[in-house]
Amino acid sequence: MGEYVWFHDVSWHSAYAIYFFVIGICAGLSFFSFLSWHRTELAGLRKPAAYASFVLLGLGGLLLIGDLSQPLRFLNVLNPAYLHFTSPLTWGSLNIVTFGLASVAYLVMLRKGDEKNGKLLALVVAVLALGLPIYTGYDLSVHQSRPMWNTPVMPVLFVALAMASGAAASSLLTGANAAAQATLRQYLIWSVGAVGVVLIGMLGTTNYGGSAEELTYIILTTGTMGLIFVGLGIVAGTVAPVALLLAPLGRQQGGVVIAALLVLLGSAALRYAILMAPQQLQTLY
């Protein structure tokens, strides 16, 4: 496998895993803020989710800028002369900027109490938010020399993680609203279940692939990385929340809150392991 891996360092640092985690919650919260216009039990979530999403967008932007060797280079994404539309990074940058502008407009409408324009902008923001996990997953999937990343289901996994993270964060923001908790419980079950299905497919194709894929599987499932990926990501952050939510305790506020915290822990662990494990492999050859 070593002959086609031409770089032998870890070029995507852990800060990107934090960014993936933050931007996923950001996208999920935007979706649930939009959903609040159509589900009366989520009406109280509308403003908190919108404001929290915008704050997380700012944090994610700072993480990206801070990771640059020359931070002022982020201005290049606004310069048409530097845009290469065959690169997913270009589309991702445009998506982030457009999403940010739409979010500001949406927050202005919320402050004004303009329901007509607010509802329309909520839809625009939600559509643009969907692009955030899609482009981050696509950024990884185009790397042909990195097993586990190079799969067309990577954007699907990131969308499912964004929905799960957003539902978890939303359930924490709703507090003691039992009706909202009941609705968010359903979204948690289905989104976390979707994450589990995609992970099973990815692990199967990785374990039964070529030598590079099999070595990546070993790194993912053993040692410290195995503890993070399997222990925190799959067992604690995927299997345990679904089991809890299906149990009687999971129908109560305390059970939903515990499940939400586990989902957030698991989604962070999964993003870290999926980002770092394939890069560890290339340092060995």
RAVENNOR-V896515 format. One record per backbone hydrogen bond with DSSP energy under -1.0 kcal/mol. CO is the residue of the C=O (numbers start at 1). NH is the residue of the N-H. E is the energy in kcal/mol with one decimal. If there is no record, write none. Layout:
co:CO nh:NH e:E
co:CO nh:NH e:E
This chain:
co:1 nh:4 e:-1.4
co:13 nh:16 e:-2.0
co:14 nh:18 e:-1.8
co:15 nh:19 e:-2.1
co:16 nh:20 e:-3.0
co:17 nh:21 e:-2.1
co:18 nh:22 e:-2.8
co:19 nh:23 e:-3.1
co:20 nh:24 e:-1.6
co:21 nh:25 e:-1.9
co:22 nh:26 e:-2.3
co:23 nh:27 e:-2.2
co:24 nh:28 e:-2.4
co:25 nh:29 e:-2.8
co:26 nh:30 e:-1.7
co:27 nh:31 e:-1.8
co:28 nh:32 e:-2.0
co:29 nh:33 e:-2.1
co:30 nh:34 e:-2.0
co:31 nh:35 e:-2.5
co:32 nh:36 e:-1.3
co:34 nh:37 e:-1.6
co:35 nh:38 e:-1.9
co:35 nh:39 e:-1.3
co:39 nh:42 e:-1.9
co:40 nh:43 e:-1.5
co:42 nh:45 e:-2.0
co:43 nh:46 e:-1.2
co:45 nh:49 e:-2.6
co:46 nh:50 e:-1.6
co:47 nh:51 e:-2.8
co:48 nh:52 e:-2.5
co:49 nh:53 e:-2.3
co:50 nh:54 e:-1.9
co:51 nh:55 e:-2.2
co:52 nh:56 e:-2.3
co:53 nh:57 e:-2.0
co:54 nh:58 e:-2.0
co:55 nh:59 e:-2.1
co:56 nh:60 e:-2.8
co:57 nh:61 e:-2.4
co:58 nh:62 e:-2.1
co:59 nh:63 e:-2.0
co:60 nh:64 e:-2.0
co:61 nh:65 e:-2.5
co:62 nh:66 e:-2.7
co:63 nh:67 e:-1.2
co:65 nh:68 e:-1.1
co:70 nh:73 e:-2.6
co:71 nh:74 e:-1.9
co:72 nh:75 e:-1.8
co:73 nh:76 e:-2.1
co:74 nh:77 e:-1.4
co:75 nh:78 e:-1.6
co:76 nh:79 e:-1.4
co:79 nh:82 e:-2.1
co:84 nh:87 e:-2.1
co:87 nh:91 e:-1.4
co:88 nh:92 e:-2.5
co:89 nh:93 e:-2.6
co:90 nh:94 e:-2.5
co:91 nh:95 e:-2.4
co:92 nh:96 e:-2.5
co:93 nh:97 e:-2.3
co:94 nh:98 e:-2.7
co:95 nh:99 e:-2.7
co:96 nh:100 e:-2.4
co:97 nh:101 e:-2.2
co:98 nh:102 e:-2.5
co:99 nh:103 e:-2.4
co:100 nh:104 e:-2.0
co:101 nh:105 e:-2.1
co:102 nh:106 e:-2.3
co:103 nh:107 e:-2.5
co:104 nh:108 e:-2.1
co:105 nh:109 e:-2.0
co:106 nh:110 e:-2.1
co:107 nh:111 e:-2.2
co:108 nh:112 e:-2.0
co:109 nh:113 e:-1.3
co:109 nh:114 e:-1.9
co:113 nh:115 e:-1.2
co:114 nh:118 e:-2.0
co:115 nh:119 e:-2.5
co:116 nh:120 e:-1.5
co:117 nh:121 e:-2.7
co:118 nh:122 e:-2.0
co:119 nh:123 e:-1.4
co:120 nh:124 e:-1.9
co:121 nh:125 e:-2.9
co:122 nh:126 e:-2.1
co:123 nh:127 e:-2.3
co:124 nh:128 e:-2.4
co:125 nh:129 e:-2.5
co:126 nh:130 e:-1.6
co:129 nh:132 e:-1.1
co:130 nh:134 e:-1.2
co:131 nh:135 e:-2.7
co:132 nh:136 e:-1.8
co:133 nh:137 e:-2.2
co:134 nh:138 e:-2.2
co:135 nh:139 e:-2.3
co:137 nh:141 e:-2.1
co:138 nh:142 e:-1.5
co:140 nh:143 e:-1.7
co:142 nh:144 e:-1.2
co:143 nh:146 e:-1.3
co:146 nh:150 e:-1.7
co:149 nh:151 e:-2.7
co:151 nh:154 e:-1.6
co:153 nh:157 e:-2.5
co:154 nh:158 e:-2.2
co:155 nh:159 e:-2.0
co:156 nh:160 e:-2.4
co:157 nh:161 e:-2.6
co:158 nh:162 e:-2.1
co:159 nh:163 e:-2.4
co:160 nh:164 e:-2.5
co:161 nh:165 e:-3.0
co:162 nh:166 e:-2.8
co:163 nh:167 e:-2.6
co:164 nh:168 e:-2.3
co:165 nh:169 e:-2.8
co:166 nh:170 e:-2.4
co:167 nh:171 e:-2.1
co:168 nh:172 e:-1.3
co:169 nh:173 e:-1.6
co:170 nh:174 e:-1.8
co:174 nh:177 e:-1.2
co:176 nh:178 e:-1.1
co:177 nh:181 e:-2.3
co:178 nh:182 e:-2.1
co:179 nh:183 e:-1.7
co:180 nh:184 e:-2.7
co:181 nh:185 e:-2.0
co:182 nh:186 e:-1.2
co:183 nh:187 e:-1.5
co:184 nh:188 e:-2.5
co:185 nh:189 e:-2.3
co:186 nh:190 e:-2.2
co:187 nh:191 e:-2.4
co:188 nh:192 e:-2.4
co:189 nh:193 e:-2.0
co:190 nh:194 e:-2.0
co:191 nh:195 e:-2.0
co:192 nh:196 e:-2.1
co:193 nh:197 e:-2.1
co:194 nh:198 e:-2.3
co:195 nh:199 e:-2.4
co:196 nh:200 e:-2.1
co:197 nh:201 e:-1.8
co:198 nh:202 e:-2.4
co:199 nh:203 e:-2.8
co:200 nh:204 e:-2.2
co:201 nh:205 e:-2.2
co:202 nh:206 e:-1.8
co:203 nh:207 e:-2.7
co:204 nh:208 e:-1.7
co:206 nh:209 e:-1.2
co:210 nh:214 e:-2.5
co:211 nh:215 e:-2.2
co:212 nh:216 e:-2.0
co:213 nh:217 e:-2.3
co:214 nh:218 e:-1.9
co:215 nh:219 e:-2.3
co:216 nh:220 e:-2.4
co:217 nh:221 e:-1.6
co:222 nh:226 e:-2.0
co:223 nh:227 e:-1.8
co:224 nh:228 e:-1.9
co:225 nh:229 e:-3.2
co:226 nh:230 e:-2.2
co:226 nh:231 e:-1.4
co:227 nh:232 e:-1.9
co:228 nh:233 e:-2.1
co:229 nh:234 e:-1.6
co:230 nh:235 e:-3.1
co:231 nh:236 e:-2.5
co:232 nh:237 e:-1.2
co:234 nh:238 e:-1.0
co:234 nh:239 e:-3.0
co:235 nh:240 e:-2.8
co:238 nh:242 e:-1.3
co:239 nh:243 e:-2.5
co:240 nh:244 e:-2.6
co:241 nh:245 e:-2.8
co:242 nh:246 e:-1.7
co:248 nh:251 e:-1.6
co:249 nh:252 e:-1.8
co:252 nh:256 e:-2.1
co:253 nh:257 e:-2.3
co:254 nh:258 e:-2.2
co:255 nh:259 e:-2.4
co:256 nh:260 e:-2.5
co:257 nh:261 e:-2.3
co:258 nh:262 e:-2.1
co:259 nh:263 e:-2.4
co:260 nh:264 e:-2.3
co:261 nh:265 e:-2.2
co:262 nh:266 e:-2.9
co:263 nh:267 e:-2.9
co:264 nh:268 e:-1.8
co:265 nh:269 e:-2.1
co:266 nh:270 e:-2.7
co:267 nh:271 e:-1.9
co:268 nh:272 e:-2.1
co:269 nh:273 e:-2.6
co:270 nh:274 e:-2.7
co:271 nh:275 e:-1.8
co:272 nh:276 e:-2.7
co:273 nh:277 e:-2.4
co:276 nh:280 e:-1.8
co:277 nh:281 e:-1.5
co:278 nh:282 e:-1.0
co:281 nh:284 e:-1.7
